[in-house]
Amino acid sequence: MHKLIATSTILEHELSELRLLVERQTGVVLDCPNSALAAHVADYVEAQGLGSSTTLLERLRSSDQDPSKLPSLLDGLININTGFFRHPGALNALVRHVMPQLCARKSVDGPSPLRIWSAGCSTGEEAYTIAMAVCDALSQSSAAHNGSGAGNCNTSGNGKSAARNGGIAGSALTTTETGKLSSSLSVHIVGSDLLPHNIDAADRGVYRQSALDGLPPATIKNYFSKISSPSLSVNQPQNEIEDGGPRLIKKGSANGCESVPNAAHLLVKPRLRSLVTFNCMNLARPSYIGRFDCIYCMDVLPHFSRAQRIALIERLHLYLEPGGYLFLSQTEKLITSNLNFRSETFDGYTFHRKPLAASAAYGR
């Protein structure tokens, strides 16, 4: 009854202004019905002790001075599709086609780290998936060349740890027509998301075991430790459970999901966690964090207005190294023609390359 009274005080023109403010400041188009948005705003106003939606709008109008207000409001409003190894075609193209080319180029140009950005990483699954894919590719390359699995990322190199539905598998990981993978390559992966809650979850690196259902046991063993409580962080000592027996998990939250009795949780191991850095970032107003060899921006563009999509693609083009690659989901298309991207297809997956001469040709 209280919620009904609260939502009735939120006027339709206020909801329209809120949608415009969100789109202008974050690029996100809120496509939820007015009734759902009104209920969410009412809960937020009450939780923050703001008194009224008018006060909320006044604060959001000045959010240029305090950009932290909008993300906290949007938490729970944006539909998030996330999970481990969600885009096997993109990973297959990365490790079998793109990485060998980048390794060959870096071996000629001089040593430099492989930098990959997961833009819109949600609660971290995509960034960790990329890290696992890269580690397995480097380990398998090392095993093929040296007869061991002592790759740069310290994985088992058994050739099976990441086989999954056309994603990361097979001896073709070691070579392509353009070069060979380098097991000594330094790797740095950056994950960013608009919502602080998501970044906190990614930083913790704790996931329900059910989130990794379908992955080979070797992959889970290589990169995760089973823990007795989801409240453990990567900096706290964890109690690994090898027998997989039932445990009563402490009541709390892990990655936005409420814990339940006997639910098994897994913690990302330090050697994988050390490859990834997480940052809170508004893609409509991103801070410059350097250039990248690859940018993953999966399932982000559909949340943006057309104008904001074009602006975001232009920024991603700017943040790519010449010769770098942009990965989008297969339902997303480049909608701007004034940028020099070359579309390529590998094993059925289409991605986009910034030509080596793009920097000079476009003054970027």
C-alpha positions as CSV (number, residue, x, y, z in Angstrom):
1,M,0.0,0.0,0.0
2,H,2.8,2.4,0.8
3,K,4.4,1.8,-2.6
4,L,1.2,2.6,-4.4
5,I,1.0,5.9,-2.5
6,A,4.6,6.7,-3.4
7,T,4.4,5.9,-7.1
8,S,1.2,7.9,-7.6
9,T,3.2,11.1,-6.6
10,I,5.7,10.6,-9.5
11,L,4.4,12.6,-12.4
12,E,4.6,11.5,-16.0
13,H,6.6,14.5,-17.1
14,E,9.1,13.7,-14.4
15,L,9.6,10.2,-15.7
16,S,10.1,11.6,-19.2
17,E,12.7,14.1,-17.9
18,L,14.4,11.2,-16.0
19,R,14.7,9.1,-19.1
20,L,16.2,12.1,-21.0
21,L,18.7,12.8,-18.2
22,V,19.8,9.1,-18.1
23,E,20.2,9.0,-21.9
24,R,22.1,12.3,-22.1
25,Q,24.5,11.4,-19.2
26,T,25.1,7.7,-19.7
27,G,23.8,6.9,-23.2
28,V,21.4,4.3,-21.8
29,V,17.8,4.3,-23.0
30,L,15.5,3.1,-20.3
31,D,12.9,0.9,-22.2
32,C,11.0,-0.2,-19.1
33,P,7.3,0.7,-18.8
34,N,6.5,3.9,-16.8
35,S,4.9,1.8,-14.1
36,A,8.1,-0.2,-13.5
37,L,10.2,3.0,-13.6
38,A,7.9,4.8,-11.2
39,A,8.0,1.9,-8.7
40,H,11.8,1.8,-8.9
41,V,12.2,5.5,-8.4
42,A,9.8,5.4,-5.5
43,D,11.9,2.7,-3.8
44,Y,15.1,4.6,-4.5
45,V,13.7,7.9,-3.2
46,E,12.6,6.2,0.0
47,A,15.9,4.3,0.4
48,Q,18.0,7.5,-0.1
49,G,15.7,9.5,2.2
50,L,15.2,12.2,-0.6
51,G,11.6,12.9,0.3
52,S,10.3,13.3,-3.2
53,S,11.1,12.6,-6.9
54,T,11.4,16.3,-7.4
55,T,14.5,16.3,-5.1
56,L,15.9,13.4,-7.0
57,L,15.5,15.2,-10.3
58,E,17.2,18.3,-8.9
59,R,20.2,16.3,-7.9
60,L,20.4,14.4,-11.2
61,R,20.3,17.7,-13.1
62,S,23.5,18.6,-11.3
63,S,25.1,15.2,-11.6
64,D,27.9,16.6,-13.7
65,Q,29.3,17.7,-10.4
66,D,28.5,14.3,-8.7
67,P,28.5,11.6,-11.4
68,S,28.0,8.9,-8.8
69,K,24.3,9.5,-8.4
70,L,23.0,8.1,-11.7
71,P,24.8,4.7,-11.5
72,S,23.3,4.0,-8.1
73,L,19.8,4.9,-9.4
74,L,20.3,2.6,-12.5
75,D,21.3,-0.4,-10.4
76,G,18.4,-2.8,-11.0
77,L,16.9,-1.0,-14.0
78,I,19.3,-2.2,-16.7
79,N,18.8,-5.7,-18.0
80,I,22.1,-7.4,-17.7
81,N,23.0,-10.5,-19.8
82,T,26.3,-12.0,-18.5
83,G,28.0,-15.3,-17.9
84,F,31.2,-17.2,-18.6
85,F,32.1,-18.1,-22.2
86,R,28.9,-16.5,-23.6
87,H,30.4,-15.7,-27.0
88,P,32.5,-18.7,-28.1
89,G,32.7,-17.4,-31.7
90,A,34.5,-14.3,-30.5
91,L,36.9,-16.2,-28.3
92,N,37.6,-18.6,-31.1
93,A,38.5,-15.7,-33.4
94,L,40.6,-14.0,-30.7
95,V,42.8,-17.0,-29.8
96,R,43.1,-18.7,-33.2
97,H,43.2,-15.7,-35.5
98,V,43.8,-12.4,-33.7
99,M,46.3,-13.3,-31.1
100,P,48.8,-14.9,-33.5
101,Q,48.7,-11.8,-35.6
102,L,49.2,-9.5,-32.7
103,C,52.1,-11.7,-31.3
104,A,53.8,-11.7,-34.7
105,R,53.5,-7.9,-34.9
106,K,54.7,-7.3,-31.3
107,S,57.7,-9.5,-31.9
108,V,58.7,-7.3,-34.8
109,D,57.8,-3.9,-33.2
110,G,59.4,-4.8,-29.8
111,P,58.0,-6.2,-26.6
112,S,54.8,-4.6,-25.4
113,P,51.9,-6.0,-23.4
114,L,48.7,-7.4,-25.0
115,R,46.0,-5.0,-23.8
116,I,42.4,-6.0,-24.0
117,W,39.4,-4.0,-22.8
118,S,36.1,-5.5,-21.8
119,A,33.9,-2.5,-22.0
120,G,30.6,-3.1,-20.1
121,C,32.0,-6.1,-18.3
122,S,29.0,-6.4,-15.8
123,T,30.1,-8.5,-12.9
124,G,33.4,-9.6,-14.4
125,E,32.5,-12.9,-16.1
126,E,33.5,-11.6,-19.6
127,A,36.9,-10.2,-18.5
128,Y,37.8,-13.4,-16.6
129,T,36.7,-15.5,-19.6
130,I,39.0,-13.5,-21.9
131,A,41.8,-14.0,-19.4
132,M,41.2,-17.8,-19.3
133,A,41.1,-17.9,-23.1
134,V,44.4,-16.0,-23.5
135,C,46.1,-18.1,-20.8
136,D,45.0,-21.4,-22.3
137,A,46.1,-20.3,-25.8
138,L,49.5,-19.3,-24.5
139,S,49.9,-22.4,-22.4
140,Q,49.0,-24.7,-25.3
141,S,51.4,-22.8,-27.5
142,S,54.2,-23.3,-24.9
143,A,53.3,-27.0,-24.6
144,A,53.5,-27.5,-28.4
145,H,56.9,-25.7,-28.6
146,N,58.5,-26.9,-25.4
147,G,56.8,-30.2,-24.6
148,S,55.4,-28.7,-21.4
149,G,52.5,-26.6,-20.2
150,A,54.5,-23.9,-18.5
151,G,52.9,-21.0,-20.2
152,N,53.0,-17.4,-19.2
153,C,49.7,-17.6,-17.3
154,N,50.7,-20.7,-15.4
155,T,48.0,-23.0,-16.6
156,S,48.1,-26.8,-17.0
157,G,48.5,-26.8,-20.8
158,N,46.7,-30.1,-21.1
159,G,45.0,-28.9,-24.3
160,K,41.5,-29.6,-22.8
161,S,41.0,-27.0,-20.2
162,A,39.0,-24.6,-22.3
163,A,37.3,-26.8,-24.9
164,R,33.8,-25.6,-25.2
165,N,31.4,-25.5,-28.2
166,G,33.8,-24.1,-30.8
167,G,35.3,-21.6,-28.4
168,I,38.8,-22.3,-27.2
169,A,40.1,-25.7,-28.4
170,G,42.3,-27.5,-30.8
171,S,45.9,-27.5,-32.0
172,A,45.1,-24.7,-34.4
173,L,45.7,-22.4,-31.4
174,T,49.5,-22.6,-31.8
175,T,49.9,-21.3,-35.4
176,T,48.2,-19.5,-38.2
177,E,49.4,-18.3,-41.6
178,T,50.6,-15.0,-40.0
179,G,52.7,-16.2,-37.1
180,K,52.9,-18.0,-33.8
181,L,51.7,-17.4,-30.3
182,S,54.3,-16.2,-27.8
183,S,54.2,-17.8,-24.4
184,S,56.2,-15.0,-23.0
185,L,53.6,-12.3,-23.9
186,S,52.6,-10.0,-21.1
187,V,48.8,-9.7,-20.8
188,H,46.7,-6.9,-19.2
189,I,42.9,-7.0,-19.3
190,V,40.8,-4.1,-18.2
191,G,37.1,-4.5,-17.3
192,S,34.8,-1.5,-16.9
193,D,31.2,-1.1,-16.1
194,L,28.9,1.8,-15.3
195,L,27.5,0.3,-12.1
196,P,29.7,0.4,-9.0
197,H,27.8,-2.7,-7.6
198,N,29.0,-4.7,-10.7
199,I,32.6,-3.6,-10.3
200,D,32.6,-4.5,-6.6
201,A,31.3,-8.0,-7.6
202,A,34.0,-8.3,-10.3
203,D,36.7,-7.3,-7.9
204,R,35.6,-9.9,-5.4
205,G,35.8,-12.6,-8.1
206,V,33.3,-14.9,-6.3
207,Y,30.7,-16.8,-8.3
208,R,28.2,-19.5,-7.7
209,Q,29.5,-22.8,-8.9
210,S,26.3,-23.1,-11.0
211,A,27.6,-20.1,-13.0
212,L,30.3,-22.3,-14.4
213,D,28.1,-25.3,-15.2
214,G,29.2,-26.9,-18.5
215,L,32.8,-25.9,-18.3
216,P,35.4,-28.7,-18.2
217,P,36.5,-29.6,-14.7
218,A,40.1,-28.9,-15.6
219,T,39.2,-25.2,-16.4
220,I,37.5,-24.8,-13.1
221,K,40.3,-26.5,-11.2
222,N,43.0,-24.3,-13.0
223,Y,41.3,-21.0,-12.4
224,F,39.0,-21.2,-9.4
225,S,39.1,-22.3,-5.7
226,K,36.0,-23.6,-4.0
227,I,35.3,-21.5,-0.9
228,S,33.2,-21.9,2.2
229,S,31.7,-18.4,2.2
230,P,30.9,-16.0,-0.7
231,S,31.8,-13.1,1.5
232,L,35.5,-13.9,1.1
233,S,37.5,-11.4,-1.1
234,V,40.5,-12.0,-3.3
235,N,42.7,-10.5,-0.5
236,Q,41.4,-12.7,2.2
237,P,42.6,-16.3,2.8
238,Q,40.2,-18.8,1.5
239,N,39.4,-22.3,2.7
240,E,39.5,-24.5,-0.4
241,I,37.0,-27.4,-0.3
242,E,38.3,-30.3,-2.2
243,D,35.7,-32.9,-1.2
244,G,32.8,-30.8,-2.6
245,G,30.8,-31.6,0.5
246,P,27.7,-29.6,1.6
247,R,28.4,-26.4,3.6
248,L,26.1,-23.8,5.1
249,I,27.0,-20.6,3.2
250,K,26.8,-17.4,5.3
251,K,23.8,-15.2,4.4
252,G,24.9,-12.4,2.2
253,S,25.3,-11.3,-1.4
254,A,27.6,-12.5,-4.1
255,N,27.4,-10.7,-7.5
256,G,24.0,-9.4,-6.8
257,C,22.6,-12.9,-6.0
258,E,21.5,-13.8,-2.5
259,S,23.3,-16.8,-1.1
260,V,21.5,-19.9,-0.1
261,P,22.3,-22.8,2.2
262,N,24.7,-25.4,0.7
263,A,25.3,-23.3,-2.4
264,A,28.9,-23.8,-3.6
265,H,30.9,-20.7,-4.5
266,L,34.1,-20.4,-6.4
267,L,36.8,-17.7,-6.1
268,V,39.0,-16.7,-9.0
269,K,42.6,-17.8,-8.3
270,P,45.2,-15.0,-7.8
271,R,47.2,-15.9,-10.9
272,L,44.1,-15.2,-13.1
273,R,42.9,-12.3,-11.0
274,S,46.3,-10.6,-11.4
275,L,45.8,-10.2,-15.1
276,V,42.6,-8.2,-14.8
277,T,42.0,-4.6,-13.5
278,F,38.4,-3.4,-13.0
279,N,37.3,0.3,-13.2
280,C,33.9,2.0,-12.9
281,M,33.4,3.9,-16.1
282,N,30.6,5.7,-17.9
283,L,31.0,4.8,-21.6
284,A,29.2,8.0,-22.6
285,R,31.9,10.0,-20.8
286,P,34.8,7.7,-20.5
287,S,38.1,8.5,-18.9
288,Y,41.1,7.8,-21.1
289,I,42.8,4.6,-19.9
290,G,45.2,4.1,-22.8
291,R,45.0,2.3,-26.1
292,F,44.1,-1.4,-26.6
293,D,44.9,-4.1,-29.0
294,C,41.4,-5.6,-28.6
295,I,38.2,-4.1,-27.3
296,Y,35.2,-6.3,-26.4
297,C,31.9,-4.3,-26.3
298,M,29.3,-7.1,-26.2
299,D,25.6,-6.4,-25.8
300,V,26.2,-2.8,-24.9
301,L,25.1,-0.9,-28.0
302,P,21.4,-2.1,-27.8
303,H,21.1,-0.2,-24.5
304,F,22.2,3.1,-26.2
305,S,20.3,5.6,-28.4
306,R,21.4,5.8,-32.0
307,A,23.3,9.1,-31.4
308,Q,25.1,7.6,-28.4
309,R,25.9,4.4,-30.3
310,I,27.7,6.4,-33.0
311,A,29.6,8.4,-30.4
312,L,30.6,5.3,-28.5
313,I,31.9,3.5,-31.7
314,E,33.9,6.7,-32.5
315,R,35.5,6.6,-29.0
316,L,36.3,2.9,-29.3
317,H,37.9,3.5,-32.6
318,L,40.1,6.2,-31.0
319,Y,41.1,3.9,-28.1
320,L,42.2,1.1,-30.4
321,E,45.8,0.7,-31.4
322,P,46.3,0.9,-35.2
323,G,45.8,-2.7,-36.3
324,G,43.6,-3.3,-33.2
325,Y,40.3,-5.3,-33.2
326,L,36.8,-4.4,-32.1
327,F,34.5,-7.3,-31.0
328,L,30.8,-6.9,-31.0
329,S,28.0,-9.5,-30.6
330,Q,26.8,-10.9,-33.9
331,T,23.4,-9.0,-33.6
332,E,25.2,-5.6,-33.4
333,K,26.2,-3.7,-36.5
334,L,28.5,-0.8,-37.1
335,I,26.2,2.1,-37.8
336,T,28.8,4.8,-38.6
337,S,30.5,4.8,-42.0
338,N,33.0,7.7,-41.4
339,L,35.4,5.5,-39.5
340,N,38.0,3.3,-41.1
341,F,37.1,-0.2,-39.9
342,R,37.7,-3.4,-42.0
343,S,35.3,-6.2,-41.2
344,E,36.8,-9.7,-41.1
345,T,35.2,-13.1,-40.6
346,F,36.8,-16.1,-39.0
347,D,35.0,-19.4,-38.6
348,G,31.6,-17.7,-39.0
349,Y,32.3,-14.8,-36.6
350,T,32.6,-11.3,-37.9
351,F,34.7,-8.6,-36.1
352,H,36.2,-5.3,-37.1
353,R,39.8,-4.2,-37.5
354,K,41.3,-0.7,-37.4
355,P,43.9,-0.6,-40.2
356,L,47.5,0.0,-39.3
357,A,47.4,3.2,-41.2
358,A,44.2,4.5,-39.6
359,S,46.0,6.6,-37.1
360,A,47.9,8.7,-39.7
361,A,45.0,8.8,-42.2
362,Y,42.5,10.1,-39.6
363,G,44.8,12.2,-37.5
364,R,44.3,9.9,-34.5
